[in-house]
Every structure is written in structure tokens, then in C-alpha cells.
Amino acid sequence: MRFAHTVLAALAAAVPLAAGSTYPASRGAGKALGPRAAVPSTSAAGVDRAAVEAEDVEREARGMAPRFAIASATDVGLKDGTWETAGDGTQVWRYRVEVESKGDCISLNFGFGDYDMPAGGELWLTDSKEKPLVGPFTEANNSPAGELWTPVVATCDITIEVNLPAEADRQDLQFSLTSINVGYRGFGSGVGAKSGGCNVDVVCSASDSPDYAEIDQWRNEIPSVAVVSTGGGLFCTGSMINNAANDRTPYFLTANHCGIGASQAPSLVTYWAYETSSCGGALDGALNYFLTGATHLVSHPNSDMTLVRLNEAVPDAWVEGGIVSFAGWDRSEGDATSATAIHHPSCDEKRISFEDQPTTTSGYGGGPGSGTTHVRVEDWDMGTTEPGSSGSPLFNQDHRIIGQLHGGGAACGNNQADW
């Protein structure tokens, strides 16, 4: 079976979901709230970088999904914060989280349980100067799992804030802070393992070099790929995959070893259009476009695949603006005559790799003909893959997905295979 083409409309401007442009302006200078220093708070432990880096080497050698943060369970309820009333009548709940040793923290993200936001309510994350960082999360983020997981923000001192309309009943609001996740590498920080120099930015084109002319043929598929965080601490790659109804159901394909089962899927956050602004330029990608939460559908350990359905529909403006696309697929038998991978190596901005020779069928780690569970890429002729690329889609010559990255020995400086 084959499924036609990637869905992608003409490029247009899109507004980042994470932009704080709708933060309540009416509460500006005259909001009459108490000083931030008086808001109840908790101090999270910083990361022992030497210890976790040693653990990461061992984890990745065992084929586990790489980490970018250390997740710590907590239990902070509404009773632990403080309620105030702003000058416009808005009911405001606040609670602060900061990290004890900021030298061992480069980012924070949070997990919430029992999340049930009433109509008109908004949850925001703001920084030490009360500038909005992420939000709003609203009743649209209520889910059967009762969980809400935030994207990564590059600060280690955050205020969690809820705004309720003046007429709202506070008893209708429910949530608890269940996980504080302290980041120590990746996600644009410039800290930790970085991808090798042979990787090629997806924004490169023939105008940069004749060698990059082939990349221009993949503009429809590039937006289908996202970097993901799971459980507030693990990262991988995955892709939005189309269906035969062509109705933009947000099916998302990734790798089984990324650990996104039924209990972990609600914590999945997908980050879109995380790319450099220039070919071979600064690592300046932004995490402005994200979708949070998913429902696990199926996993097959033998072929290392996992399929989930994201909780949030993709905004039409994101599809029309080229932020997200839905990739086509092909499950027919037969080897591809060439192959392309689009991925996020080492949690860096999006890259693309090309194999000009035919693929073969094999078992994981085996030579051609050693099994039937995997597509084997002999070696990459341009680019490579790395930890963090796991779960990324492999496309055939017809621009359709034929598998997702399980692993292999490929890296800059070698010609080893991937599966």
C-alpha cells in the first residue's frame, strides 16, 4: 500500500503558539499584586553534570533514548501557592520554582497532574521579571489523562501563574505540579554533546552550494519532522504521518526505544520548525512552535516503531505557513533505490541526510538478507545520524516514509550502516 503525497500548503506567516502576545495587558503596571519575592516557592536541586554525563554515555551505549534533563517528582498543589486579586478583578494564583545551583541548570520544564482548567482560565510561565515565557494553557489542554507537560524554557527561575476571570469559582480549578525537570544540555543551549560537523542543515539549498541542490526537492517533507521531549527529560525525533482520509489527524511516528508507551505518551511535547536560520550558520533555532500531550496507539518492538496520536490538532495556520506537514508513506515490499533521513541529531536543529545507493532488508544490526524487520542503509553519502535522531523518518525515492530510525553505527567520519 502507498499513500500519496505530503500535505503542505503555500507558505504564509504563522504566529508562534508560545509567544506571550496575549498575556493579560490589563494587569500591566497597575495590577496591584504583591512582590514576586513574597510568592511561595520551592528550590529544585541542580544537576551533578559529571555524574549524569557518565550515566549518559552508558545509557546511549545500551540504546536508550538520550536525556537532556533530570526529572524530579514533586507534589505542589493549589494550597501551596498564593491567591491575589488584580486591579481588574482577575483572580491570580502564583508559585515560584528556582534551581539551587544555576551553574548546573540551563532550562526548566514542568509536568502537571489532575489538570482541569475551567473556562476562561489560563496558565502561564513567567520569568524573574514577570515576563511571559510560555502560555496560555487553557481548558483546551484538558485531557483524559489529566496531565499537562510544558515545553523547555531557557531559565532556571520561573513563576507558575494561573489567571481566572473575576466571576470564576476557584473550586473549579484543579491541578498539581508533579514533576520539576532540570535541563543540563541540548535544546538550543549550546551545552553538552553537539552534532558532528558533517551534518547538513535543512535550510541549505542550491543557492548555498550546488552540492545542496537535492535538499530543495524535500521542502514538503522537512516540516513533517519534529524533535520531541518525553517525561520532561528524554529527547528523540519523530514525524507527523498522513492517513488515507487525508483529514489531518495528528498521527505521530517515532521509535519504540524512545520509551513513549501508554503511560509516557501524555508527557510528549513535539517541537516544530526547530531549524537554523542560515545554512551552516549559528545554532539559532527557536522552540516557538510546540504541541503537548499524546495518546499511545501501537508499538512494535521488533521493528522499533511507535505510533501515537497527538492531543492537539495542528493549527491550520501552521500547515498553511509551512510549519507542519503530514508525510506520505509506503508499506509495499521491495527495497528503495535511494533514501533520505530528516532528523534532529544530538537534540540540535533539524538536519537532512542522503543515501544514493539502494537500501536492503535485514534484521537489526545484520547484513543484507539477515532478516525482515528492518531497512538497512549501507552508509550515508551526505550527512549522518546520531543519538537523538532515533525515531526520525526514512523516506524512499518517492518521498514516502518506509521506516523510522532504530539505530546503527553511522557518525561523521565513518561509513557504517544504520537500520
N, C-alpha and C positions, 0 to 999 in steps of 0.2 A: 504494500500500500504506500502511496505517496500522497503528501498533502501539499498542495500548490505553493503559493508564494508567501513571503514575509509581508505582513500588513504594515504599511508605512505611508502616511500621507505627506503632502508637501510641507516643507519646513516653514515654521512660523514662530513667533515669540511665545515663550511659555513662562509662567510665574512659578518660582520655586515654592513648594509646599512649606518648606522650613523657614522661609523668610518671615520675620516678625512684623510684617506691614500692617496687620490688623490688631496688634496689641492695643488694649484699650487706651486710646488717646485722651479720653475724658478724665483719666486718672493721672494726668501729667504732673505738673509741679504742685498742684493743689490737692493731691489725692489724700492727704491727711492720714497717711499710715505711719505707724511707729518706725523708728530707725531699724535698718536691716540687722544691725548688731544685736538687737534685742530679740530677734526671731529665734525660737528654739532650733537647735542644730545637733548634728552628730558628726564625729570625726572618723573617717574611714582610714584604715591602715594603708600606708604607701607600699609599693611593691619592692621586694628584695630582688633587684634586677639580676644580679649574678646568679641567684638560685633559680629564678624562673627561666633564664636563658639556657642554663644547663638542662633543665627539665624539657625545654622546647626542643633541644637537639634530640633528646631521647624520644620524645613524643613523635616527632616527624620521621625519625628513623623507623618507628613502628607503624607508619602510615596513618597516623591520626590527624585530624584536622588541626591546623595551626592555631595558636592563640594570639590575641592582641591585648587581652585584659584579664585580670583576675577577678572572678565573680565572688562576692561575699553575701551570704544570706543575711537578711535583717528582717525586722518586723516593726515598722513605724506606721502607726495608724493616725486617723484624724485627731484623736485625743492628744497626740504628741506635738502637733503644730499649734498655731495661734490663729484665731479668727479676729478680723477687724472689719470695720465698715468704712469704705471710702467716701469721699465727699459727694459722689454722685449716687450713693446708695449701694454700690456693688459690694457684695459680701466676699471678702478676700481671706483665703487660708494660705499660710506660708510655713515652709520648713526648709532649713538650710542643710546642705551636705558639703563638707570640705575634707580634703585629704591631709593627714598629719604631716607628711613629708612630701612637699610638692616636687622635690627633685626626683621622686620615684613615681610620678604621675604626670601623664601628658593629656589624658582625656577622662571623661566620665560618661557612663550611660546607666540607665536605670530600668529595673523591672518592677511592675506593679501587679498586685493580685487583687481579686474581688473588685475589679474596676467596673464601676457603674456610674456613669456621668449623666445627670439629669439634663433635660432640655435647657439650652441656653448656657450651660456650664462650660468652662474652658480650663484646661490645664496647660500651664506654660513652664518652661525652664528659663530662668534669667540668670545673668552673671552677677559679679560682685558689685557692679554699678547699676544693677537693676535694668540692664538692657536685655530685651528678649532674645533668646538664642534659638529656641525651638517651640513651635506651637501654632495654633492651638490644637490640643487633643480634645475631642468633644464626644457627645453621645454617639456620633458616627463611628467611634472607635470601640464602643461596647461590643463584646463578642461572647459567644457561648462559653469560651474558656475562662472569661473573666480576667484576662491578662492584657497588659499593655507594656510594650517594651519600646524605649526611646532610641533614637539614633545617637551616635557618638558625637559629643561636643568637646572641643579642644580647650577645656578649662577644668580646674580642679576645685572650684568653689562655686556652687550652684544653689540657687533658691528654687524650690519647687513651689509653684503658686497655682491656686485654683481661684477662679472668679465665678461667682454665682450672681444671677440677677437679684435685685433687691427683693423681689416678690417670691423668690425661690425658697423652698423649705430645705434647710441644711440636712435634714434627716434623709432626704432622697439621694444624697451623695454618698457613695461608697468607694473606697479604695484603700490599699495599704502598700507601702513601699516594701518590697520583698527582696530586692537584690540591688546592691550597690557595686558597680563594676568599674574597677580602676584600670585604665589603659596605660600600657607601657611601651607600645610600639605600633607601627602601621597607621593606616587611615590618615595619610597626609601629614603625619607628624615628623617625618624625616628621621625617626629613631628606629633602631633595630635593623633586621635584615632587609636589604633593599634588592630589588630585582636586578638581574645582570644586564650589562651594557649592550648585549646583543638583542634585547627585546625592542620591538618596534611599536611606537605609539600609533593608535588607531587614527589619529588626526593627520598622520603623514599622508602625502599624496604625490602624484606625478610632478606637481609644481615644486616639491621639495627635492625630488630626485627621480630620475627615470626608473630606478630600482623599486620605487613605491607605487608605480602605476597600477599594479594589481589591487592595491588597497581601495582604490576608488570604485572598484566593482562591488564592494561589500558595504556600502553606505546604508543599505536597507537592513542588513543583519546586525551591524555593530550595535544599534540601540537595543537589541533584544537581550543583551548580556549585562548582568549586574554583579557587583561584589556584595557579599552578604555577611551579616553577623548573626550569631545564634547563641542564646543563653547569655548574652552580654559579653562573651569572651572569646568565641571561636570565629574564624573567618574562612570563607570559601568563595567559589564563583558559581553562578548558575544562569539560566536563561528562561525568558518568557517564551512559551511554546504555543503555537496556534492549535486550533481544533477544526474539525471538518465543518462545524456550524459557522465558523468564522465570526463568532459573536463576542470576541474579546474577553472570554472567560480567562481570568488570570492564572492559568496553569504555569507552574514554575518547575523546571527540571534542574536537578543538581546531583551530587554523588551521595551514595549511601554512607560512605565513610565520613562524610561531613557531620553525621550524627543528628540528622533532623527527622526524628521519629515523631510519633503521636504526641508525646509529652513535650518535645522541644519545639515543634512547629509554631506554637503561639508566640515564641520568642524571636522568630525570624524577622530580620529587618533587611530589606533589599535597597541598595543604593544605586541610582541610575545616573547615566551620563557623567560618571566619575572619570574624567579624562583630562589630559594635559591640554593647555590652550594652544600649544605650538609643537611642531614635530621636533623631537629631541631637545625640547626646551625645559624650563623649570617644572618641577613636580608640583603643579599648582592646581590640581583638580579640586573641585568643591563637592561637598556632600549635601547639596541643597535639595536633591530630589530623592525621597525615600518613601517606601510603603512598609507598614508594620503589621506583623501577625500573619499566620497561615494555618491551614488545616492539612494534616498529612493524609495523603491518598494511598500511596503504594510505594514499597521499596523492594528491590530485588538484589540481595547481597551478592549473588553470583556474578551479576553484570555491573554491580556497584551503582545502581540507579535509584534515585528517589524522586517522586513527583508529589508536589503539594499544590494546593490552591490558595493563593493569597487572599487575605480577608478583605482587602481594599480593592475596589475596581480601579483600573488605570484611568486617571482623568483624561477626558477627550483632548484637552489642550496639550497633554504630554505626547499623545500619539501624533496629533497634528503638528506639533513642534519638533518631532524627531527625537524626543527624549526616551521613549519606549517604543519598541516594535515587537511583533509576535512572529517568531521564526517558524518557517515551514519545516517539515520532517519527512523522512523516507525510511520505512521499515522493510523494504524489499531486500531480498538476498543479493549477494554479489558485492564485490569489492569496488570501492571508489577509485576513479582514475587519478584523483588528486584530493587533497584535504586541507581544510583551513580551521584553525582554532582561534577563538576570541576569548580573552581571559584577563584575570587580574593577578599577575604573579606577585607573590610576597605582599599582597594587600596594596599594591601600587595601582596607579591609574591604568586604564584599560589598554591592552596590547593585542597584537594580532600576529599569528604565525602561519607559515605556509609549508606544505609538503607537496612537492611536484610529482613524486612517484606514486604509483597505486598503493592503496592500503591492502592489508591481508587480514585474514580471520585467524584467531588464535585463542588460547587460554591466557589468563592474566600472567604476565611475565614470561610467556613462552614464545617460541619461534612460530613462523607461519605454519598453519595446519595443526598446531598443537591443541586446539580446542575450538569451541564455537561460541564462547561467551563475549569475546572482545574484538574490537577493531584495533589492529596493530599499525602504528605509524613508525616506519623504519627509522627515520631521522628527519628533523626539521631543516628545510633548506633556507628558510628565513625565520628568525626568531627562535623561541624555545618555549618551554613551560617550567613552572617552579611550584613549590608549596604555595598554596593559595589559589593556584589555577585549577585545583581539583573541582570537578563539577561543571567545568566550562564545556560548551557545546563543540562537537566536532562536526563540521559541515562537509558535504561532498561537493563534487564539481558542479552540481545543480543548485547549490546554495541551500541545501536541506540538511537538517540535523540527522546524523546517523549514530550518535552516541555522545557520552559525556566523559570527561577525563577521570580516570581512576588513578593512574599514577605511571611511574616509569623513571628511567634514569636520565632523561633529557635535561640539559643545562647548557648555559653558554660555555663554549669551549669543548663540547663533545658531540658525537653523533649517535648517542644512544637512543633506544626506542622508547615510545610511550604507548600506553594501552587505554 
